[in-house]
């Protein structure tokens, strides 16, 4: 694939829609990603945070196969405050 130019989260389809420099478009099924990587409430919250705040980074991690490693680092962007 060529360079990833843009992404946006489509709430109606629950997909991240990615556009590449060569004109290719790709839709990432967020339910499938959550089923694969969202084993805990904290991981699911982090996936949601990424979707809403950083869809480009979300798509890059999914496409590179880095989502599991990212979540294993214990990121807390989506953590609920007490």
C-alpha positions in Angstrom: 0.0 0.0 0.0 1.0 3.5 -0.5 1.1 6.4 2.0 -2.0 6.7 4.2 -3.3 10.3 3.6 -6.4 10.5 5.7 -8.9 8.7 8.0 -12.2 9.4 9.5 -14.4 7.4 11.8 -17.9 6.8 10.4 -20.2 6.4 13.4 -23.0 5.2 11.2 -21.1 2.2 9.9 -18.7 1.8 12.9 -15.7 1.8 10.5 -12.6 3.8 10.1 -12.4 4.9 6.4 -8.9 5.4 5.1 -7.7 7.0 1.9 -4.3 6.3 0.4 -2.1 8.4 -2.0 -2.8 6.0 -4.9 -6.5 6.5 -4.6 -7.2 3.3 -2.7 -9.8 3.4 0.0 -10.2 1.0 2.9 -12.8 0.6 5.6 -11.6 -1.0 8.9 -14.4 -2.8 10.8 -14.1 -1.5 14.4 -16.2 -4.2 15.8 -13.8 -6.8 14.5 -10.8 -4.9 16.0 -12.6 -4.6 19.3 -13.4 -8.4 19.3 -9.7 -9.1 18.5 -8.0 -6.7 20.9 -10.5 -5.4 23.4 -10.3 -8.1 26.1 -10.8 -5.7 29.0 -13.0 -2.7 29.7 -9.8 -0.6 29.8 -8.7 -1.8 26.4 -12.1 -1.2 24.9 -12.1 2.3 26.3 -8.7 2.9 24.8 -9.9 1.7 21.4 -12.8 4.0 21.6 -10.6 7.0 22.6 -8.4 6.3 19.6 -11.4 6.1 17.2 -12.8 9.5 18.3 -9.5 11.3 18.8 -6.9 9.8 16.5 -8.4 7.7 13.7 -5.3 8.0 11.6 -3.1 6.5 14.3 -5.8 3.8 14.9 -5.7 2.8 11.2 -1.9 2.8 11.1 -1.7 0.5 14.1 -4.3 -1.9 12.7 -2.7 -2.0 9.3 0.8 -2.5 10.7 -0.4 -5.2 13.2 0.7 -3.0 16.2 -2.6 -2.7 18.1 -1.9 -5.6 20.4 1.5 -4.2 21.4 0.1 -0.7 21.9 -2.7 -1.9 24.2 -0.2 -4.1 26.1 1.6 -0.9 27.1 -1.3 0.0 29.4 -2.3 3.2 27.7 -4.8 5.2 29.7 -6.3 7.7 27.3 -9.8 6.1 27.6 -9.6 5.5 31.3 -12.6 6.7 33.3 -11.8 9.1 36.1 -12.9 8.4 39.6 
